[in-house]
Amino acid sequence: MMDQKLRPRRMRISEGVRAMVRETSLSVKDFVYPIFVVPGENVKEEIPSMPDVYHLSVDNAVKLAKEIYALGIPSVEIFGLPEYKDEIGSSAWDMKSPVQCAIAAIKKAVPKLVIVGDVCLCQYTTHGHCGKLCGHYVDNDATLELLAKVAVSQAKAGADIIAPSDMMDGRIAAIREALDKEGFLNVSIMSYAVKYASGYYGPFRDAADSTPQFGDRKSYQMDPANSREAMKEVELDLAEGADIIMVKPAMAYLDIVKTVRETINRPVAVYNVSGEYAMVKAAAQKGWIDEKRIVLETLTGMKRAGADIIITYHAIDAAKWLQENE
């Protein structure tokens, strides 16, 4: 017979007891909801590979932002499709582009909502790569000036946080210098410091029309097999002035999240990316999984691994489910 003193199940006997000893707490305050803005008015078109996620014109993005804030979600990240593309992605820093217009309109309508601006060039370039090309090679140093222009334009529009996702070397320093020079000392940088060349991004490329016209992004995004390299990227970005460190994707890289969390004393973010979202939604639509249970369990796992901030397309549903559980 077992020792009666050694019964861990005592701490699982009821929901009340489980709640008292629960080690990880998931909150709506952890979430950032991504919004995709497009040209036009009164546009709301579902993205086929991302059920319940939409392309929105600025007016509808503002409506959604109000709903998001009312749910208690503290932040949104703005992505966009431009009216025009060129070789260097100049529409990315056009103050009349949908992203800049959406940032300004949302900040005016919901001033307390924290706005994150995604800084990259892939959806703005005709070739779909994340920088200026030299032949078929992305010219790292020539791209830095362009990224800095995007960051400053988003700060001018009203972004609270700038999130460069391009994975060019030195971009955090270039962006920090440009922001400070323009007087945006208090605009934070959330670096996609650890961004892997992942197969989980497929649906996002539909959403942002950002599929490369040739090749892939393996020469600048990280090899999924590498973990030590992740910490080198983190160290470099912190030294250059990053305020928040992100790991992307989330689910297959929670070991990296844990290592980052245990190593640095800055906030850690994860991006629960489009492919991760789409798999859950597809299985739920088939009736193969309990969507609410799977989503909350998955997001809790990200928090348990060490994430302070979770960028997720599940945020709206998760916020409602968490309210139900209160």
N, C-alpha and C positions, 0 to 999 in steps of 0.2 A: 504494500500500500504506500502511496506517495506521501511525502511529508506535507501535512496540512498547512504548514506555514508558507509553502511555495505554490501559490495559486494566482498567477497573473490574470486569470479570467475574472477575478474579483473586480478588477479595474475596467471590465468590459460589460458588466452585468446589466447596465441600463444606459439609456441615452444620456441621462443626467450625469452619471458617473463618467461616461466616456467624454462628455464635453468638459468636465472639470480637469481631466488629465490629458486632454488633447495637446499635442506638442506643436502642431502647425496650424495656423489660422489663416484661412483664405478670406479676403475682404474685397468688396467692390472697389475700394480705394487703391487696390493693386493694379487696376486695369487701365490700359490705353486702347481705344478703339480706332482702327484704321478706316479712313474715309477716302473714296476714290471720286475725285471731281472731274467733270468733263465740260467742254464748251456747251453753250446753249442755255435755254430756260425751260423750266418744268420738265426736266429729264429725270427719269427714274427707271433704269433698265437693269434687270437682274443679270449678274454675271453667271453664265451657264455652268461653269465648273466650280462656282462658289455659291451654293444655294443661300438665299436670304442676305446676300451682299450685293450692293448695287453700284452702278455708275450713276452719279448724281450731278445735276447742274448746281451752281452755287446756291441758288435759292432753296433747293431741296436739301443741300448739305447743311444749311443754316437750320432748317427745321429739324433735321436729325440731330444736330448738335444740341439743340434745346432739349430734345427727348433724352439724349445721353446724359446731360447734366442733371436732369430731373431724376434720373435713376441713381444718381450718386457717383457715376463714373467721372473721375476727375480730369481726364485728358483724352484728346484725339490726336492721331497722326494723319497728316494730309498728304495724299498722293494725287497725281493728276495726269490727265491726258491733254496735250497741248492742241492748239489750233493748227500749228505748223511745226515741221521738223526740218532740221538741216544737219550738216556734217558735224557741227560743234555743239548742237543742242541749245542754241541761243534763246529759245522760248522758255528755257528753265529759269532765266532771270528776268524775263519780261514781266513788268509789274501789272500788265493787263492779262496775263495768263490765268487760267482757272485756279491754280494753287494759290497764287498771291491774292487773287480776288476773294477766294474762299477764306483764307486766313484772316484777311481784313474784315470780311463780313461776319465771320463767326466771333471774332474778338469783340466786335461792336455789339453783337446780339447777346453774347454770353461771356462777358468780360472775365469771369472767374474761371472759366474752362481753360485748362492748360493746353496750349497748342504746340504740337511737335511738327516741325517741317522736315520732310524727307529730302535730303540733298543727294541727288544722283543725276546722271545725264542719259541713262539708257532709254527711257521712254520719250526723250526729246530729240534723240539723234536718228538720222535716217538709217544708220547701220546697226543700231540697237546695242552698242557697247557703251561702257560707263565712262568714256572719256574721249579726248581728241586722238584721232588716229594718225599714225605714221606708217603708211602701208596698211598691213593688217595687224599692226601692233599698237596697243593703247599707250600713247606717250604719257608716262606718269607725270613728269614735271610740268609739261605744257597743260595738263588737265587741272593742276592745282589752282591756277588763276581762275579758271572757269567755275570750279566748285566754290571758290571764295565769293564770286559774283552771285551765285545762287543763294548762298548762305546769307549774304548781306541783303539781298532782295526780300528774302523771307522774313528776316528780322525787321526790315522796314515795314513790311505788311502787318507785323504784329506777333510773329512767332515767339514763344517763350523759350523753346528749346530747338536747337538745330541738330538734326540726326544724319550725318553723312554715311551713306551706305555703299559707297563706290569701291572701297578697299584700295585706294591709291596710297602709296607710301608718302608720309608727310602731310596728309591733308588736314589733320587736326591742327597742326601748327599754323598752316596757311589760313585756315578758316578763323582760328582764334585771333591771329594778327589782323585779319581783315575786319572782323567784328569789332575789335577793340579800337581800331583806327577810325571806324565810323561811329564810335560812341556807344556801341552795344556791349558794354562791359558786363552787364547782368544777364545777357542771353547765354544760356547754358549749351553745352555740347554733349549730346548723347552719342557716343561713337559706336558704330557697328564694328567694334574692334575685332571680334571673332566671328567672321562671316564665312561659312563654308560654301564651297562649290557643290551645292546640294541638288538632288533630284526632287526635293520637296517644294521647289519654287514654281513648278509647272503652272498651276492655276493663276498665280500672281501675274505671270507673263501674259496670260489672256486678259487679265484685269487691267494691266498697265500698258499693253501692246508694246512689250519691251523685249521680245525674243530677238537674239542676235541674228543678223542677216548672214553671218558666216561664223564658223568656229564656235567657241564657247568662252566661258569666263574663268577657266582654270588657271590662266596665267596671272590673275590678280585675286581671285577668291581662294580660300584655303582648301587644302587637301583634306577630305573627311577622315583620313587615317591618322592625322597629326594632332597631338595634344600639347606637346612641349612648345610647338610653334605658337599655339594660342596664347601662352603666357608671354612670349616675346612680343606679340602684337599688343597685348594688354599693357605691358610695361612701356612700350614706345608711345602709345596713345595717352597714357597717364602723364608721361614726361612732357608731351606736347600740349597738355592742357585739357584733356577730356574730363568732364565732370561725372559722367555716367558711362559705364561699360556694358555693352550688349553682347550677348551670345545668340547666334542665329544659324540654323533653326534651334528649336528647343528640345523636342522629345527625344531625338536620337543623340543629343549632346548634353544630357544632364550631368554626366561625369565632368564635363568641361565647366558647366555652371558651378558645380560644387567646388572644383579646384579654384576657380576665379574667386568665389565667395570667401574661401578660406585663406586666400592670399592677399586680397586688397581690402582697403577700408573705405571704398567708395560705393555708391549704389550700383547694383547689378540688375540689368534688364535682360529679359529673354523675349524673342519674337516667336510666338506660336504661329508658324507660317501657313500659307495657303494650302499646301499639300496635306499638312497635318489636319487642318480644318476640314478639307474636302473629304478625306477618308472617313472621318467621324460622321459627317453629314450623310455620305453615301450609305454607310452601314446602318445608320439610324433610319434612313428612308426605306431600306430593305427590311427593317424590323429585326435586324440581327443583334442590335445592342440597345441598351437603355441610354439614350442620348444624355439626359440630365446627369445620370450617375457617372457615365464615362467622362463627360466634360469636367465636372467638378473634381473628380478623382485625378484627372490629368493635370488640371490647373493647380491643384493642391500639391501634386508631385513636383511641379516647377517651383512652387514656393518652398517646399521642403528642401529642394536641392540648393536653395539659396537666393532665388530671384526676389528682388524687392519690387520690381516692376514687370508686368506681363502684358505685352502687346498681343492682343488676340481678337479674332473675328467672333469669338464666342462671348465677348464681353457683355453684350446686351442681354442675351439669354441667361448668362451666368449671374448677372446682377439681379434679374428677376427671381431666379431660383434661390439665390442667397437670401433675398428678402422673404421668400416663402418659408425658409428654414429658421428665420429668427423667432 
